[in-house]
Amino acid sequence: MIGGQDIQVFIHKVASIPLRTMEDGLLRKQEGKGGPSWEAFTSEEFREEGGKLVRVAVPMVAVSLVQYMINVISTMMVGHLGELPLAGASIAASLTNFSGFTLLIGMASALETLCGQAYGAQQFQKLGMHTYSAIFSLSLVSLPISVMWLSVGKLLVLFGQDPQVSEEAGKFAKWMIPSIFAYATSQPLMKFLQSQSLISPMLLSSTATLFLHVPVSWFLVFKTGLGVTGAALSISISYWLNTFMLAFYIARSASCTKLCMQLTKEAFTGITEFLRSASPTAVMICLEYWSFEMLTLLSGLLPKPKLETSVLSICLTTISMLYNIPYGLGAAASTRISNELGAANPQGARLAVHVVMFVALMEAILMSGTLFSVRYIMGYAYSEDKEVVDYVKDMAPFVCASVFMDGLQGVLSGVARGCGWQHIGAYVNLGAFYLIGIPTSIFLGFVWHVGGKGLWIGILCGSTVQTILLSLVTIFTNWEIQAKMARERLSDETKPLVMNDCK
């Protein structure tokens, strides 16, 4: 949780950051006989670092997209059962994401700092310890979540939802419970592999899971007559299948077994340390995600709720799909930066930031420009209703701006995770979205009666403030101090080991 003492520490850190010129920010420090001097990174260094980032980012984008499609496919199949099952499944899917999966993703992301810096510092036995600690912690957190999911149907009725829709949503949520425990295991395993830049196993397991998910979901939804229940059950089966494949690879891979993946008592004693890092990471990620979920809820209170909700859902689906690209770049940045800081190489971390931000800027311009060019036909991908299509076209400029901001902040958030700035990220997201974004949305949407556009513009303002603040923190970062802080974070860990010491 974020307390007053944390805020004071944050203010102290920001105040102590030395201001530098933009020229200094693009230079590296060289120690020589004549004292420190500054020399620009060479094009060869940029190309080499770019290659390292691409080897992690491209498969991570693919992994994220493939996993995203598992839920999409099941929802599409439920849609063929009729309006009632689709409504129930959609509401339940949103609630389970909101209350469970997003929280676990946020907590597991703490391993990007812990495992990434430990791997860079060659404290290999800590990777296994942190991973097991995360699995135990996330499994414990999943228990109250599963209890809540058992009551989704009754809760929706209490909040005024249609009883039939609530019943369908309750069925879906109940059979999603096995998936939350699969997620509690698979996410730490994926972060364990990501910290070592081992992305190919994740891509292979995710792709295999998707190919198997399609026939399994079709069979359970249509052939068994389970309907909504079959869709949720197919997701749970696929998540567990992916988890087993990841665990099998880690157990059989020589490179992973040498990294001390044995279960030891330190895994239990390390739970406190993990939770100390996981709490602000979860807050940072959940605060942003929940703010976008609130758009859909607020749109239902507008004068034309069906139209507003449909269009905003289309826009949210679009940016969610495109966000997988900056998310992959952010994961690559987190891995490279945490490895370099753990290895006490601030120049390498600085170079990684420059390269990944250049790539992120190009990606943001390309994606937002492409989306703007297809604004007249974009709505037809989701609906044939001309009113909906025209509204989507009017929303397109604001959606493109959001895609641009997401392209930058997704990578900046990865930089924050790699450095261990989760507390700062939580403060930024709290201020950007809950002090600026959501109040602006409410004011524009309901006071100025701008409607859905006003709701979106408000969140866009929050995203812009978020991007600016994270950019400033990154620009004014002293990477030598960050490397020192990483070593201090690892100083109370076990003595650095070489590969052959872990048996």
Long-range contacts (C-beta under 8 A, 24 or more apart in sequence): 1-279, 1-283, 2-280, 2-283, 2-423, 2-426, 2-427, 2-430, 6-423, 7-427, 9-423, 10-423, 10-424, 10-427, 13-424, 14-473, 17-473, 17-476, 17-477, 17-478, 18-476, 18-478, 19-476, 20-475, 20-476, 22-475, 25-475, 26-354, 28-347, 28-350, 28-351, 29-346, 29-347, 29-480, 41-351, 41-354, 45-351, 46-351, 46-354, 46-355, 49-336, 49-348, 49-351, 49-352, 49-355, 50-355, 50-359, 52-197, 52-336, 52-352, 53-329, 53-332, 53-333, 53-336, 53-352, 53-355, 53-356, 53-359, 54-332, 55-197, 55-199, 56-194, 56-197, 56-199, 56-331, 56-332, 56-335, 56-336, 57-328, 57-329, 57-331, 57-332, 57-359, 58-328, 59-199, 59-200, 59-202, 59-203, 59-328, 60-194, 60-199, 60-202, 60-327, 60-328, 60-331, 60-332, 61-324, 61-325, 61-327, 61-328, 61-329, 62-203, 62-206, 62-207, 62-328, 63-190, 63-199, 63-202, 63-203, 63-206, 63-328, 64-324, 64-327, 64-328, 65-321, 65-324, 66-203, 66-206, 66-207, 66-209, 66-210, 67-206, 67-242, 68-320, 68-321, 68-324, 69-210, 70-209, 70-210, 70-213, 70-235, 70-238, 70-239, 71-235, 73-210, 73-213, 73-214, 73-217, 74-213, 74-217, 74-221, 74-231, 74-232, 74-234, 74-235, 75-231, 77-217, 77-218, 77-221, 77-222, 77-231, 78-221, 78-227, 78-228, 78-231, 80-222, 81-221, 81-227, 81-228, 84-164, 84-165, 84-168, 85-168, 85-227, 85-228, 87-162, 87-165, 87-168, 88-164, 88-165, 88-166, 88-167, 88-168, 88-169, 88-170, 88-171, 88-172, 88-228, 89-168, 89-169, 89-172, 89-228, 89-231, 89-232, 91-156, 91-161, 91-165, 91-169, 92-152, 92-168, 92-169, 92-170, 92-172, 92-173, 92-176, 92-232, 93-172, 94-293, 94-296, 95-152, 95-169, 95-173, 96-149, 96-172, 96-173, 96-176, 96-180, 98-289, 98-290, 98-293, 99-145, 99-148, 99-149, 100-142, 100-145, 100-149, 100-180, 100-183, 101-180, 101-183, 102-285, 102-286, 102-289, 102-290, 103-141, 103-145, 103-282, 103-286, 104-138, 104-141, 104-142, 104-180, 104-183, 104-184, 104-187, 105-187, 105-285, 106-278, 106-281, 106-282, 106-283, 106-284, 106-285, 106-286, 107-134, 107-137, 107-138, 107-141, 107-278, 107-279, 107-281, 107-282, 108-134, 108-138, 108-187, 108-188, 108-190, 108-191, 108-278, 109-191, 109-278, 109-281, 109-282, 109-285, 109-417, 110-134, 110-274, 110-277, 110-278, 110-281, 110-282, 110-417, 110-422, 111-188, 111-191, 111-192, 111-195, 112-191, 112-194, 112-195, 112-331, 112-334, 112-335, 112-338, 112-414, 112-417, 112-418, 113-277, 113-281, 113-334, 113-338, 113-417, 113-418, 113-419, 113-420, 113-422, 114-273, 114-274, 114-277, 115-191, 115-192, 115-195, 115-338, 116-194, 116-195, 116-334, 116-335, 116-337, 116-338, 116-339, 116-342, 116-418, 117-338, 117-339, 117-341, 117-342, 117-420, 117-486, 117-489, 117-490, 118-195, 118-342, 118-490, 118-493, 119-195, 119-196, 119-338, 119-339, 119-342, 120-338, 120-339, 120-340, 120-341, 120-342, 120-343, 120-345, 120-486, 121-342, 121-343, 121-344, 121-486, 121-487, 121-490, 121-493, 121-496, 122-343, 122-496, 122-497, 122-498, 123-342, 123-490, 123-493, 123-494, 123-495, 123-496, 123-497, 124-258, 124-259, 124-260, 124-497, 124-499, 124-501, 124-502, 125-259, 125-260, 125-494, 125-497, 125-502, 126-490, 126-493, 126-494, 127-192, 127-195, 127-196, 127-259, 127-260, 127-261, 128-192, 128-259, 128-260, 128-261, 128-262, 128-263, 128-264, 128-267, 129-260, 129-264, 129-266, 129-267, 129-270, 130-270, 130-273, 130-274, 131-188, 131-189, 131-191, 131-192, 131-261, 132-188, 132-263, 132-264, 132-267, 132-270, 133-267, 133-268, 133-270, 133-271, 133-273, 133-274, 134-187, 134-188, 134-191, 134-274, 134-278, 135-184, 135-185, 135-188, 135-189, 136-267, 136-268, 136-271, 137-271, 137-274, 137-275, 137-278, 138-183, 138-184, 138-185, 138-187, 138-188, 139-181, 139-184, 139-185, 141-184, 142-180, 142-181, 142-183, 142-184, 145-180, 146-177, 146-180, 146-181, 149-173, 149-174, 149-176, 149-177, 149-180, 150-174, 150-177, 168-228, 171-228, 171-229, 171-232, 172-228, 172-229, 172-231, 172-232, 173-232, 174-229, 174-232, 175-229, 175-232, 175-233, 175-236, 176-232, 176-235, 176-236, 177-236, 178-236, 178-239, 178-240, 179-232, 179-235, 179-236, 179-239, 179-240, 182-236, 182-239, 182-240, 182-242, 182-243, 183-239, 185-243, 185-247, 186-239, 186-242, 186-243, 186-246, 189-243, 189-246, 189-247, 189-250, 190-246, 192-250, 192-256, 193-246, 193-250, 193-256, 194-331, 194-334, 194-335, 195-335, 195-338, 195-339, 196-255, 196-259, 197-335, 197-339, 198-255, 198-256, 201-246, 201-249, 201-253, 202-246, 204-245, 205-242, 205-245, 205-246, 205-249, 206-242, 208-245, 209-238, 209-239, 209-241, 209-242, 209-245, 210-238, 212-238, 212-241, 213-237, 213-238, 258-499, 258-500, 258-502, 258-503, 259-499, 259-502, 260-497, 260-502, 277-420, 277-422, 280-422, 280-423, 280-425, 280-426, 281-417, 281-422, 281-425, 283-422, 283-426, 283-429, 283-430, 284-413, 284-416, 284-422, 284-425, 284-426, 284-428, 284-429, 285-413, 287-426, 287-429, 287-430, 287-433, 287-434, 288-429, 288-433, 288-466, 291-433, 291-434, 291-437, 291-438, 291-459, 291-462, 292-316, 292-459, 294-438, 294-441, 295-441, 295-455, 295-456, 295-459, 298-441, 298-442, 298-445, 298-455, 299-452, 299-455, 301-446, 302-445, 302-446, 302-451, 302-452, 302-455, 303-451, 304-451, 307-387, 307-388, 307-391, 308-451, 308-452, 310-383, 310-388, 311-388, 311-391, 311-392, 311-395, 311-452, 312-452, 312-455, 312-456, 314-379, 314-382, 314-383, 314-388, 314-392, 315-392, 315-395, 315-399, 315-456, 317-382, 318-371, 318-378, 318-399, 319-399, 319-402, 319-403, 319-406, 322-367, 322-371, 322-403, 322-406, 323-406, 323-410, 325-363, 325-367, 325-407, 325-410, 326-360, 326-363, 326-364, 326-406, 326-407, 326-408, 326-409, 326-410, 326-411, 327-410, 327-414, 329-356, 329-359, 329-360, 329-363, 329-410, 329-411, 329-414, 330-410, 330-411, 330-412, 330-413, 330-414, 330-415, 330-417, 331-414, 332-356, 332-414, 333-411, 333-414, 333-415, 333-418, 334-414, 334-415, 334-417, 334-418, 335-418, 336-418, 337-414, 337-415, 337-418, 337-419, 338-417, 338-418, 338-419, 338-486, 340-483, 341-418, 341-419, 341-479, 341-482, 341-483, 341-486, 342-486, 342-487, 342-490, 344-483, 344-486, 344-487, 345-483, 346-479, 346-480, 346-482, 346-483, 347-479, 349-418, 349-419, 349-479, 349-482, 349-483, 350-479, 353-415, 353-474, 356-411, 356-414, 356-415, 357-408, 357-411, 357-412, 357-474, 359-411, 360-407, 360-408, 360-410, 360-411, 361-407, 361-408, 363-407, 364-403, 364-404, 364-405, 364-406, 364-407, 364-408, 365-404, 367-403, 367-404, 367-407, 368-400, 368-401, 368-403, 368-404, 368-407, 369-400, 371-396, 371-399, 371-400, 371-403, 372-396, 372-397, 372-400, 375-400, 391-452, 394-453, 395-452, 395-453, 395-456, 398-453, 398-456, 398-457, 398-460, 399-456, 401-460, 402-456, 402-459, 402-460, 402-463, 405-460, 405-463, 405-464, 405-466, 405-467, 406-463, 408-467, 408-471, 409-463, 409-466, 409-467, 409-470, 412-467, 412-470, 412-471, 412-474, 413-470, 415-470, 415-474, 416-470, 416-473, 419-477, 419-482, 419-486, 420-485, 420-486, 420-489, 421-473, 424-473, 425-470, 428-466, 428-469, 428-470, 428-473, 429-466, 431-465, 431-469, 432-462, 432-463, 432-465, 432-466, 432-469, 433-459, 433-462, 433-466, 436-461, 436-462, 436-465, 437-461, 437-462, 437-463, 437-465, 438-462
